[in-house]
Amino acid sequence: MSASLAPALPRPTMMNCVDPATGERLGEVPVMDRAAVVAAVSRGRAAQPAWAATSFAERRAVLKDILARVVAEQHWISRLAVRDSGKTMVDAAMGEIFPVCEKLRYTIAHGERDLRPEARASGLLPHKAARVEYLPLGVIGVISPWNFPFHNFFCPVIPALFAGNAVVIKVSELASLSSLEYLKIFHEVLAGRGHAPELVQVVTGDGETGAALVGSGVDKIFFTGSPQNGRKVMANAAETLTPVVLELGGKDPMIVCDDAVLEQAVSTALFGVFNACGQMCVGVERIYVFSGIYEQFVAQVTERARALRQGPPLAGEGEVDIGAMTMPRQLEVIQALVDDAVAKGARLLLGGRARAELGGNFYPPTILVDVDHSMRITREEQFGPVMVIMRVASEEEAIARANDCPYGLGSSVFTTDRRRAERIARAINAGMTTVNDFGLAYMIQSLPFGGVKISGFGKINGREGLRACCNEKAIVTDRFPVRQGMALYPVRAATLPLVTGAVRAIYGAGIVEKARGAAQVLRSLLSLRRARR
């Protein structure tokens, strides 16, 4: 029977969860259908009005209780993240616990200020008072990826909840078991303070489950994933005109100038490439090194990368530097990119082949040098532990190469010259640039986080991220009452001259033009008064 005539396989009702480092089956979770997703959204919508009526002081109290739980239970949280993702405990502590704690700290300290009603100038209407109110949207939908199970769950929920919304989050198939455990923190804290646990809900399943959430009637979608899936989310959201914020990954460049502190650049490159096995949207995926220090840089990173230990992270905590890849198919993606680069002239100094002997999804620390932009690995997101190093002759070439990419999320520049740093940082077409470090723009929660080009649009973090969870509503009230409005209807012969004269009086160039406009207004008003008698 041909594939086109084969009967469609029934959609499974449960899906297995597997440890990517060992292949061990951990359990199973339900594959939720549209009815289950819509029911979750309905429960959230029923619970949200009471939460929206709470004070900021009460919302801070909830977040303080959550922060206390995270600090107290960080080892348990990290182990769950390691089990689902394959990363090491150190990677989990750095990439899961720290960002969530900082998000909570920032929101507790500054969230009310960021959402406080904001007075605006009323322009030509001095008798009116104008302001912007940041009001809850209702129910926020989140579709989170698999690479940081705890962080990707908590960090979008925190601002949405603080802004007065309910949240329904579709977690990755590869991070479902840990997410259901993490959900208990929200439920127990909310219930303990007398609020509905349904304010935060998790739905599990496959791509159809995520599509159901997008079309379920939520008031906004925050999606983190690939550009390919981001396009699908946008197309689905267009059916209901649901607004979306998209974070679609990166291909972040790192420029190492000839006056950089070499030890600092080498250490940061190792961390930026190999942390979490390279599975980070702001991971360093392209390194451009000035010719004068190219050989030194390559020699030092190769020597240090060669000493890195890899293996199952929970087999002996602290004994491995690099864990496993989360998705088995990502091994194939990385291999294809490495093979393409080598075939086109790149030199492989380290790694370059999956380590099947370790029994899980292991790809070793890999270093490619003499790479150029004819190779796919300079333009396609690899999301793995591959250091890609290219030689550049000048600042201008480095900037041109950094910008020669469809992605534009993060970037970094290493130099001891502040003017050069500022010049290069402004020239790189990306959402963020960090000087003499990597990825810190995300940890500074007062800054907006987001990209350009196919890295997506919209912002998370900072006041921009909090306000993205709100209806930014314009409100105009009386500063002092004016009981008599301008009678423009019915339209009379003098009405249009009145309006055009007002435009000349207010916006005309020079005092003479303004005076002529004012005289035209006066004549028109007198004419209208006579017409009303």
PyMOL commands that set and color helices and strands:
alter all, ss='L'
color gray80, all
select helices_A, chain A and resi 34-52+56-72+74-85+89-115+151-162+173-192+197-199+207-214+227-240+262-278+291-306+328-343+356-358+376-378+395-403+418-427+440-443+462-467+495-507+511-532
alter helices_A, ss='H'
color red, helices_A
select strands_A, chain A and resi 14-18+25-30+118-120+128-136+139-143+166-170+200-203+220-224+244-247+252-256+284-290+347-350+366-369+386-392+407-408+412-414+434-435+452-453+456-457+470-478
alter strands_A, ss='S'
color yellow, strands_A
deselect
rebuild
show_as cartoon
